[in-house]
Amino acid sequence: MRTLDGQLKKMPFGEIFQTISLCKQTGVLTLTDSKGAAKLVFSQGKLFYASCDNMNPFGHVLVKKGVITSEELENALAVQRSNETNTPIADILEKTGVVSKDILQVELKKHLVSVVRTLLGWEEGLFHFDFGLRVEKGILLEDGLNLPALLIEATRPVDSWRSELQTDTTETPAERGEWSLFTSMASELVGTTSTNEVLLLFFRYASEVLNRCAIFLVKKKELVGMGQSGLQFGNENADERIKKVRVSLLEPSIFKEVIERSGGYRGPLSEAQEHKQFVSQIGGSWPSEVFVVPLFDGKSTVAVLYGDNLPNQTPLSDTRGLEAFVKIAGVAYAKAALEKKLAERKGGALPNE
């Protein structure tokens, strides 16, 4: 049986998942690191099962959610212990009539997405993929999760934000509009087929939330202006002017900082020399609040978004939706880049069986 082994440091989990998905591979992927081990089962590139040692087992998740009682879980575990074939808990719960198969499918899908999100954070460890190995027993997700479906599910982290809005009687029309914008743009993102499309969608979203914003491509030593919204340069065309803007990544700045830590920033802009030069390039007065966030594709930062509260100096609007969107935009960017690479190589790292 063919296998593939490697280190997560050299081939991150996100890239492994994308390659298996795009090459429509069947097999079992095992990850190990200091946190424990994880196992994922794929068929034709779709994810059907996933488990992780440092997460609650599926049965305990069902108890925590109130789907089953502790007593029902204990009874199922007793059956499992008496069964030499070690039948999965989900299979026992369905066959004994404790939970319907439909409910188990819904909960299993949520569990799989949760496991995948956890594994995306694993930066160290080893991976092992057994090509063609199938796991038939137990209840697996009937339709499986493909990469586009997982992108949609990646919007789930914002559910806590949405839940807060639903229970908050002071929810404003602006907040409801932000949620509608988020879900609409996330759906569009799933259909993107090129990295440029991803960048344009990301910038479209930002221009709906921020009065003034600009997006910059990351080069080796500097940021290069790509597009803008709301900037004014007198009689000069703003779209042409932004392409001339450069930000050095050799000197200390908030831009260099967000790239190095792969995280966003919202707050005042310090009077560092690089910031003074930047403000002079994009025009306007000194903003009292800025928003800077990198677009990270799992390997490196490919673009940086800048926004501020000019010209009115009023507090920026809620950016939580934008912060969530940039995460799934990063995954979409990596997917599009990998598809292009595989097309160019007419195959890829994991050839079709």
C-alpha positions in Angstrom: 0.0 0.0 0.0 1.3 3.4 -0.9 1.9 5.9 1.9 3.0 9.5 2.2 4.9 10.8 5.3 6.2 14.2 6.2 6.4 17.0 8.7 3.7 19.6 9.3 6.3 22.3 9.5 7.1 21.6 5.8 3.6 20.8 4.6 0.9 22.3 6.9 -2.3 20.5 7.5 -4.3 23.0 5.4 -2.1 22.3 2.4 -2.4 18.5 2.9 -6.2 18.8 3.2 -6.4 20.9 0.0 -4.2 18.5 -1.9 -6.1 15.4 -0.9 -9.4 17.2 -1.8 -8.3 18.6 -5.1 -6.7 15.3 -6.2 -9.8 13.4 -5.0 -7.8 10.9 -2.9 -9.2 8.1 -0.8 -7.4 7.1 2.4 -6.7 7.7 6.0 -4.6 10.7 7.2 -3.0 10.4 10.7 -1.4 13.4 12.4 0.7 13.3 15.5 2.3 16.0 17.7 2.9 16.8 21.3 -0.8 17.3 21.8 -1.7 13.8 20.8 -2.9 12.2 17.6 -5.7 12.8 15.1 -7.2 10.6 12.3 -9.2 11.7 9.2 -10.9 9.5 6.7 -11.2 10.7 3.1 -13.1 9.2 0.1 -12.6 10.7 -3.3 -11.3 13.9 -1.7 -14.2 14.3 0.7 -13.8 14.2 4.5 -16.1 11.5 6.1 -14.6 11.1 9.6 -12.3 12.9 11.9 -11.2 12.5 15.5 -8.6 14.1 17.7 -7.1 13.0 21.0 -7.1 16.4 22.7 -10.8 17.0 21.9 -13.9 15.6 23.6 -15.0 12.3 22.0 -18.2 12.5 19.9 -20.3 10.8 22.5 -19.3 13.4 25.2 -20.0 16.2 22.7 -23.5 14.9 22.3 -24.0 14.8 26.1 -22.7 18.4 26.4 -25.1 19.6 23.8 -28.0 17.8 25.4 -28.6 15.4 22.5 -28.3 12.4 24.8 -28.0 12.0 28.5 -25.0 10.8 30.5 -26.9 7.6 31.3 -27.5 6.9 27.6 -23.8 7.4 26.9 -22.8 5.1 29.7 -25.2 2.4 28.4 -23.7 2.8 24.9 -20.2 2.6 26.3 -21.1 -0.6 28.1 -22.3 -2.1 24.9 -19.1 -1.0 23.2 -16.9 -2.6 25.8 -18.8 -5.9 25.5 -18.5 -5.8 21.7 -15.2 -7.3 20.5 -15.4 -5.3 17.3 -15.3 -2.1 19.2 -18.4 -0.6 17.4 -18.3 3.2 17.3 -20.6 5.0 19.8 -22.5 6.7 17.1 -23.4 3.4 15.5 -24.6 2.0 18.8 -26.7 5.1 19.6 -28.4 4.9 16.2 -29.0 1.1 16.3 -30.5 1.2 19.8 -32.8 4.0 18.8 -31.4 6.6 21.2 -30.7 9.1 18.5 -32.0 9.2 14.9 -29.5 8.9 12.1 -30.5 12.3 10.7 -29.6 14.0 14.0 -26.3 12.1 14.2 -25.4 13.2 10.7 -26.0 16.9 11.6 -24.0 16.6 14.8 -21.2 14.6 13.2 -20.8 17.3 10.5 -20.4 19.9 13.2 -17.9 17.7 15.0 -15.8 17.1 11.9 -15.6 20.9 11.2 -14.6 21.5 14.8 -11.8 18.9 14.5 -10.5 20.4 11.3 -10.4 23.9 12.8 -8.4 22.6 15.7 -5.9 20.8 13.4 -5.4 23.9 11.3 -3.6 25.3 14.4 -1.1 22.4 14.5 2.2 23.8 13.3 4.5 21.0 14.6 4.3 17.3 14.2 4.2 14.5 11.7 1.6 13.3 9.1 1.1 9.9 7.5 -1.4 9.2 4.7 -2.4 5.7 3.7 -3.6 5.7 0.1 -6.7 3.7 -0.6 -7.3 2.6 3.0 -11.0 2.6 3.8 -12.8 2.6 7.1 -16.3 1.2 6.5 -17.6 0.4 10.0 -19.6 2.9 12.1 -21.6 5.9 11.1 -19.6 8.1 8.8 -20.9 11.4 7.3 -23.0 10.2 4.4 -22.2 12.9 1.9 -18.8 13.9 3.2 -17.3 17.4 3.4 -15.5 18.8 0.4 -13.3 21.9 0.5 -16.0 24.4 -0.6 -18.3 23.0 2.0 -15.7 23.4 4.6 -15.2 27.0 3.5 -18.8 27.6 4.2 -18.6 26.0 7.6 -15.5 28.1 8.3 -18.0 31.0 8.8 -19.1 29.2 12.0 -16.6 31.0 14.3 -18.7 34.2 13.7 -21.8 32.3 15.1 -20.9 33.4 18.6 -21.0 37.0 17.3 -24.3 36.4 15.6 -25.7 34.7 18.7 -24.8 37.8 20.7 -26.7 39.9 18.3 -29.7 37.6 18.3 -30.0 37.8 22.1 -29.2 41.5 22.3 -32.3 43.6 22.1 -30.2 46.6 21.1 -29.2 45.0 17.8 -29.1 47.7 15.2 -30.0 47.6 11.5 -26.3 48.2 10.7 -25.4 45.0 12.6 -28.1 43.0 10.9 -26.8 44.4 7.6 -23.3 43.4 8.4 -24.3 39.8 9.1 -26.2 39.7 5.8 -23.2 41.1 3.9 -20.9 38.5 5.6 -23.1 35.5 4.6 -23.6 36.8 1.0 -19.9 37.5 0.4 -18.8 34.1 2.0 -21.1 32.3 -0.4 -19.5 34.2 -3.3 -16.1 33.3 -2.0 -16.8 29.6 -2.3 -17.1 29.9 -6.1 -13.8 31.8 -6.7 -11.4 30.1 -9.0 -8.4 32.5 -9.0 -6.3 34.3 -6.4 -7.2 37.7 -8.0 -10.9 36.9 -7.5 -10.3 36.2 -3.8 -8.4 39.5 -3.4 -11.2 41.5 -5.2 -13.9 39.9 -3.1 -12.0 40.6 0.1 -11.5 44.2 -0.9 -15.2 44.6 -1.9 -16.2 43.4 1.5 -13.8 45.9 3.2 -15.0 48.8 1.1 -18.6 48.1 2.3 -17.4 48.3 6.0 -14.7 51.0 5.9 -15.1 54.6 4.6 -11.5 54.7 3.5 -9.4 51.7 2.8 -6.6 50.4 0.6 -5.2 46.9 -0.2 -1.5 46.2 -0.7 0.3 43.2 -2.1 3.2 41.9 -0.1 6.6 41.8 -1.9 10.0 40.8 -0.4 10.9 44.2 1.1 7.8 46.3 0.7 4.1 46.6 0.3 2.8 47.7 -3.1 -0.6 49.5 -3.5 -3.2 47.5 -5.4 -6.5 49.2 -4.9 -8.4 51.8 -2.9 -11.8 53.0 -1.8 -12.6 56.5 -0.5 -9.1 58.0 -0.9 -8.9 61.4 -2.6 -5.8 63.0 -4.3 -7.2 66.2 -5.7 -7.3 66.0 -9.5 -5.2 62.9 -9.6 -6.9 59.5 -10.3 -7.0 57.7 -6.9 -6.9 54.2 -8.5 -3.7 55.1 -10.3 -2.2 57.0 -7.4 -2.6 54.1 -5.0 -0.5 51.8 -7.2 2.5 54.2 -6.7 2.2 53.9 -2.9 5.0 51.9 -1.2 5.5 50.9 2.4 8.9 49.6 3.5 8.9 46.3 5.5 12.5 46.9 6.6 11.5 49.6 9.1 9.3 49.2 12.2 5.6 49.8 11.5 2.2 48.4 12.2 2.3 46.8 8.7 5.4 44.9 9.5 4.0 43.9 12.9 0.7 42.4 11.6 2.6 40.4 8.9 5.1 39.0 11.5 2.4 37.8 13.9 -0.3 37.0 11.2 -2.9 39.0 13.2 -4.8 42.2 12.8 -4.7 45.5 14.6 -7.4 48.1 15.4 -6.5 51.3 17.3 -4.5 54.5 17.1 -1.6 54.9 14.6 1.7 55.7 16.3 3.8 58.5 15.0 6.6 56.2 13.8 8.5 57.6 10.8 7.2 54.9 8.5 3.6 55.8 9.4 4.3 59.5 8.7 5.5 58.7 5.3 2.5 56.4 4.7 0.0 59.1 5.7 1.7 61.6 3.5 1.4 59.2 0.5 -2.3 58.3 0.9 -3.4 61.9 1.8 -5.7 63.3 4.4 -5.2 64.2 8.0 -3.8 62.0 10.8 -6.5 59.3 11.6 -7.5 58.7 15.2 -8.2 55.0 14.5 -7.0 52.6 11.9 -7.7 49.0 11.0 -4.9 46.8 9.6 -5.3 43.1 8.8 -3.1 40.6 6.8 -4.5 38.1 4.3 -2.6 34.9 5.4 -2.9 31.8 3.1 -1.5 29.3 5.6 2.1 29.8 4.5 2.7 33.5 4.2 0.9 36.9 4.1 0.0 37.7 0.5 -1.8 41.1 1.1 -2.5 43.7 3.8 -5.7 45.7 4.2 -5.6 49.2 5.6 -8.6 51.2 6.7 -9.1 54.4 8.8 -11.8 56.6 10.2 -11.2 59.6 8.0 -12.6 62.1 7.1 -15.0 62.4 10.1 -12.7 60.9 12.8 -15.7 58.9 14.2 -15.1 55.4 15.6 -14.8 52.7 13.0 -17.8 50.4 12.5 -17.9 46.8 13.7 -15.1 44.9 12.0 -15.7 41.5 13.5 -17.3 40.2 10.3 -14.4 41.5 8.2 -11.9 39.8 10.6 -13.8 36.5 10.2 -14.0 36.9 6.5 -10.3 37.5 6.0 -9.7 34.0 7.6 -11.8 32.1 5.1 -10.5 34.4 2.3 -7.0 33.1 3.2 -8.2 29.5 2.8 -9.8 30.3 -0.5 -6.7 32.1 -1.7 -4.6 29.0 -0.8 -7.1 26.7 -2.6 -7.0 28.8 -5.8 -3.2 29.0 -5.7 -2.9 25.2 -5.3 -5.4 24.6 -8.1 -3.4 26.7 -10.4 -0.2 24.9 -9.4 -1.7 21.5 -9.9 -3.1 22.5 -13.3 0.4 23.7 -14.3 2.0 20.5 -13.2 -0.8 18.4 -14.8 -1.1 16.3 -11.6 0.3 17.4 -8.3 2.0 16.0 -5.2 -0.7 13.3 -4.7 -1.5 11.7 -8.1 -4.9 10.3 -8.8 -5.4 6.6 -8.1 
